[in-house]
């Protein structure tokens, strides 16, 4: 099972790590230039928690911390 938030649907997103080189124009240079772009993954902060579904069933699911803090889900102990 992939790690996707059960409540909000958050999942990992692909982006780039950009390396820049040179002196900025503000500091008297000719500006910075992109020298390298490397692919990377931004992962959401997911926690595996027990929750109670609307039909009364208890289930363990991946939930984003943002959803837990917002009160969208009630954690069971």
ChimeraX attribute file (.defattr): number of C-alpha atoms within 10 A of each C-alpha:
attribute: neighborCount
match mode: 1-to-1
recipient: residues
	/A:1	4
	/A:2	7
	/A:3	18
	/A:4	18
	/A:5	20
	/A:6	15
	/A:7	14
	/A:8	12
	/A:9	11
	/A:10	16
	/A:11	15
	/A:12	13
	/A:13	10
	/A:14	9
	/A:15	12
	/A:16	12
	/A:17	11
	/A:18	11
	/A:19	12
	/A:20	13
	/A:21	11
	/A:22	12
	/A:23	13
	/A:24	12
	/A:25	10
	/A:26	8
	/A:27	8
	/A:28	8
	/A:29	10
	/A:30	11
	/A:31	13
	/A:32	13
	/A:33	12
	/A:34	10
	/A:35	10
	/A:36	11
	/A:37	12
	/A:38	9
	/A:39	9
	/A:40	11
	/A:41	11
	/A:42	11
	/A:43	13
	/A:44	17
	/A:45	14
	/A:46	20
	/A:47	14
	/A:48	13
	/A:49	17
	/A:50	17
	/A:51	19
	/A:52	14
	/A:53	11
	/A:54	7
	/A:55	6
	/A:56	8
	/A:57	8
	/A:58	12
	/A:59	11
	/A:60	13
	/A:61	16
	/A:62	20
	/A:63	26
	/A:64	23
	/A:65	16
	/A:66	13
	/A:67	16
	/A:68	16
	/A:69	10
	/A:70	8
	/A:71	10
	/A:72	12
	/A:73	19
	/A:74	14
	/A:75	12
	/A:76	11
	/A:77	6
